[in-house]
């Protein structure tokens, strides 16, 4: 069994703005749902509450995913990459993850030099 060490969000490597990228991945499908940013306090809140909390750069405020939409992300596991400068939040997603009403924010593919929408919003049958 590997050694365990008490986790401290301060040990992560944050950018100059004090933020770290966090990728949300669906626990059931393995699909990448979105990328957002966290600061040390958002990481701590996520671990304390079990609800994924991000830092909104545009609003300069904490953002609990699904707080207003009901499309919450319940944390299953938080993983650190080898350099400790990015996070993977394995989540149980309720409803669409993207504000465009799509399951994932990664709904546009580049194919043969063209952008192709590969996922429609839930309201349009996606």
C-alpha positions as CSV (number, residue, x, y, z in Angstrom):
1,X,0.0,0.0,0.0
2,X,1.4,3.4,-0.9
3,X,2.3,5.9,1.8
4,X,-0.3,8.5,2.5
5,X,0.4,12.2,3.2
6,X,-2.1,14.7,4.5
7,X,-3.1,16.9,1.6
8,X,-2.7,20.7,1.8
9,X,-4.0,22.8,-1.1
10,X,-1.1,25.2,-0.5
11,X,1.3,22.5,-1.9
12,X,-0.2,22.8,-5.4
13,X,1.5,24.9,-8.0
14,X,-0.7,27.9,-8.9
15,X,-0.2,30.4,-11.7
16,X,0.7,34.1,-11.1
17,X,-3.0,34.8,-10.5
18,X,-3.1,32.1,-7.8
19,X,-5.2,29.8,-9.9
20,X,-4.8,26.2,-11.1
21,X,-6.7,24.5,-14.0
22,X,-9.2,21.9,-13.0
23,X,-10.7,19.4,-15.5
24,X,-14.0,17.8,-14.7
25,X,-14.5,14.2,-15.8
26,X,-17.6,12.1,-15.6
27,X,-17.1,9.2,-13.3
28,X,-19.5,6.9,-15.2
29,X,-18.4,7.6,-18.9
30,X,-14.9,9.0,-18.5
31,X,-16.0,11.9,-20.7
32,X,-14.2,15.3,-20.2
33,X,-16.9,17.7,-19.2
34,X,-15.2,21.0,-18.8
35,X,-12.2,23.0,-17.7
36,X,-12.4,25.7,-15.1
37,X,-10.1,27.4,-12.5
38,X,-9.6,27.0,-8.8
39,X,-7.7,28.8,-6.2
40,X,-6.5,27.2,-2.9
41,X,-9.7,28.2,-1.1
42,X,-11.9,26.7,-3.9
43,X,-9.9,23.4,-3.6
44,X,-10.4,23.4,0.1
45,X,-14.2,24.1,-0.2
46,X,-14.6,21.4,-2.8
47,X,-13.0,18.9,-0.5
48,X,-14.9,20.1,2.5
49,X,-18.4,20.1,0.9
50,X,-18.1,17.4,-1.8
51,X,-19.6,19.9,-4.3
52,X,-17.1,21.2,-6.9
53,X,-16.3,24.8,-6.3
54,X,-14.5,26.9,-8.9
55,X,-13.1,30.5,-9.0
56,X,-14.9,32.6,-11.6
57,X,-12.3,34.8,-13.3
58,X,-14.9,37.0,-14.9
59,X,-16.9,37.6,-11.7
60,X,-13.9,37.3,-9.3
61,X,-16.0,35.1,-7.0
62,X,-16.5,31.5,-6.0
63,X,-18.8,29.5,-8.2
64,X,-20.3,26.3,-6.9
65,X,-21.1,24.3,-10.0
66,X,-24.9,24.0,-10.4
67,X,-25.8,26.3,-7.6
68,X,-28.2,28.3,-9.8
69,X,-28.9,25.7,-12.6
70,X,-29.2,22.6,-10.5
71,X,-26.6,20.9,-12.7
72,X,-24.3,20.1,-9.8
73,X,-21.0,18.3,-9.8
74,X,-20.6,16.0,-6.8
75,X,-17.0,15.2,-6.2
76,X,-16.0,11.5,-6.4
77,X,-12.2,12.0,-6.3
78,X,-9.8,14.8,-6.8
79,X,-6.5,13.9,-8.5
80,X,-3.3,15.9,-8.9
81,X,-1.1,15.6,-12.0
82,X,2.6,14.7,-11.6
83,X,3.7,18.4,-11.5
84,X,1.0,19.4,-9.1
85,X,0.0,22.2,-11.5
86,X,-3.4,20.9,-12.7
87,X,-6.3,19.0,-11.2
88,X,-8.7,16.3,-12.3
89,X,-12.0,16.3,-10.6
90,X,-13.8,13.0,-11.1
91,X,-17.5,14.0,-10.7
92,X,-21.0,12.7,-10.6
93,X,-22.6,15.2,-13.0
94,X,-26.3,16.1,-12.7
95,X,-27.6,17.4,-16.0
96,X,-25.5,19.2,-18.6
97,X,-22.0,20.4,-17.5
98,X,-21.9,23.3,-20.1
99,X,-23.7,26.6,-19.8
100,X,-24.8,26.0,-23.4
101,X,-27.0,23.1,-22.2
102,X,-24.6,20.5,-23.6
103,X,-23.3,17.5,-21.6
104,X,-19.7,18.7,-22.2
105,X,-18.1,22.1,-23.0
106,X,-16.0,20.3,-25.6
107,X,-18.7,20.1,-28.3
108,X,-16.7,21.5,-31.2
109,X,-14.2,19.4,-33.2
110,X,-11.7,20.6,-35.8
111,X,-12.0,18.2,-38.7
112,X,-10.2,18.7,-42.0
113,X,-9.6,22.3,-41.0
114,X,-13.2,23.1,-40.2
115,X,-15.1,23.5,-37.0
116,X,-17.8,20.9,-36.6
117,X,-20.4,20.9,-33.8
118,X,-20.5,17.3,-32.5
119,X,-23.0,17.7,-29.7
120,X,-26.3,19.7,-29.7
121,X,-27.8,21.2,-26.6
122,X,-30.2,19.1,-24.6
123,X,-33.1,21.3,-25.6
124,X,-32.4,20.5,-29.3
125,X,-32.2,16.7,-28.6
126,X,-28.5,16.4,-27.8
